[in-house]
């Protein structure tokens, strides 16, 4: 067992247990089947990634975004800390005869990625919030900005810190905005950072991004927030953001 002091930067015990689990990777797709965000974030990405280009999926999981865009003719690279997740990505791509590159790497240590090497970047399913510590989340965003070409587009979702005038699900974590929750498949508790709109906008702006669309999300079957212009910062469960 890797001791806590040897965990990669931006990784706590819960996240390390998560990315080290073969079981999590093998059961991931079945566990998320039917989740409204699976369709909403792909539709959102389709709109902001309109023409084939070079796409990097950061924290790619089992590769649903990669497979989707590889089918459309994009040149795709999936990056994840979990070797088991990347193995599933390779199996999916092979079954469909798709070319999908993979890189096992920590999201706060992306120096191997080239400067201005990508037209598009994505970090789905609140993976940004799973990075432990504000400074490491800022390091990650700086890497994303560095690897995008001028005018490149970055798509990401985030959980809202003000959902229902509270902090969302879970218990307070080690930093303001952090919430901890049990892992359903064992392992230490996961910590997920929940953002206010101003906080996330400020972090993206500081990294050199300009926000082009901010879409509030609800918890209903459609995943869409009804009457989104009425107090979205309080009522939204989360946000989908496109920045360039």
Beta strands, then each sheet from edge to edge (+ up, - down):
strand 1: 54-58
strand 2: 75-80
strand 3: 100-104
strand 4: 118-123
strand 5: 148-159
strand 6: 171-172
strand 7: 178-181
strand 8: 190-193
strand 9: 211-217
strand 10: 238-243
sheet 1: 3+ 2+ 1+ 4+ 5+ 10- 9+
sheet 2: 6+ 7- 8+
end
